[in-house]
Amino acid sequence: MPDGLSDKAEKVYNALKQSGFTTEDKMITAEKVAMLAKLPKGMAISGLQELEAKGFAKRKAREKAAGYYLIK
């Protein structure tokens, strides 16, 4: 697991990694990330944004909801 992440970003990273959301064809919405990581949606989004800013996750805009996946 990457160093220097907040607790919420670590939970989000672990949830994505363990569930296999590691490629663009396997993306997940922020709402589902919140359920997997057992965090409120706002905290899950904050964790996703932190992972994206540090280069560990990617956000892809889609028609209804953006999808997220790990890239490292």
C-alpha positions as CSV (number, residue, x, y, z in Angstrom):
1,M,0.0,0.0,0.0
2,P,1.2,3.5,-0.8
3,D,2.8,5.6,2.0
4,G,1.6,9.0,3.2
5,L,-2.2,8.5,2.7
6,S,-4.9,9.6,5.1
7,D,-7.0,7.0,6.9
8,K,-9.9,7.5,4.6
9,A,-7.7,7.3,1.5
10,E,-6.2,4.0,2.8
11,K,-9.7,2.5,3.3
12,V,-10.7,3.5,-0.2
13,Y,-7.5,2.2,-1.7
14,N,-7.8,-1.1,0.1
15,A,-11.5,-1.5,-0.9
16,L,-10.7,-0.8,-4.5
17,K,-7.7,-3.1,-4.5
18,Q,-9.4,-6.0,-2.7
19,S,-12.5,-5.8,-5.0
20,G,-10.4,-5.7,-8.2
21,F,-11.2,-2.2,-9.5
22,T,-7.8,-1.8,-11.1
23,T,-8.5,-1.3,-14.8
24,E,-10.6,1.1,-16.9
25,D,-13.1,-1.7,-17.8
26,K,-13.6,-2.4,-14.1
27,M,-14.7,1.0,-12.7
28,I,-16.8,1.8,-9.7
29,T,-18.9,4.8,-8.7
30,A,-18.1,6.9,-5.6
31,E,-21.4,5.8,-4.0
32,K,-20.3,2.1,-4.3
33,V,-16.8,2.9,-3.1
34,A,-18.4,4.4,0.0
35,M,-20.4,1.2,0.7
36,L,-17.3,-1.0,0.1
37,A,-15.0,1.1,2.3
38,K,-17.8,1.6,4.9
39,L,-17.4,5.3,4.9
40,P,-19.9,8.2,4.4
41,K,-20.0,9.2,0.7
42,G,-18.4,12.6,1.3
43,M,-15.4,10.9,3.0
44,A,-15.1,8.3,0.2
45,I,-15.1,11.1,-2.4
46,S,-12.4,12.9,-0.4
47,G,-10.3,9.7,-0.3
48,L,-10.8,9.2,-4.0
49,Q,-9.7,12.8,-4.7
50,E,-6.6,12.3,-2.6
51,L,-5.7,9.1,-4.4
52,E,-6.3,10.8,-7.7
53,A,-4.1,13.8,-6.8
54,K,-1.3,11.5,-5.7
55,G,-1.5,9.5,-8.9
56,F,-2.9,6.2,-7.5
57,A,-6.4,6.4,-8.9
58,K,-8.0,7.6,-12.1
59,R,-11.5,9.3,-12.5
60,K,-13.3,8.8,-15.8
61,A,-16.4,10.9,-16.6
62,R,-19.3,8.9,-17.9
63,E,-22.9,9.6,-18.8
64,K,-24.5,9.2,-15.4
65,A,-21.8,8.9,-12.7
66,A,-18.0,9.1,-12.9
67,G,-16.1,5.9,-12.5
68,Y,-12.9,5.3,-10.5
69,Y,-10.2,2.7,-10.6
70,L,-6.7,2.2,-9.3
71,I,-3.7,2.8,-11.6
72,K,-0.9,1.8,-9.2
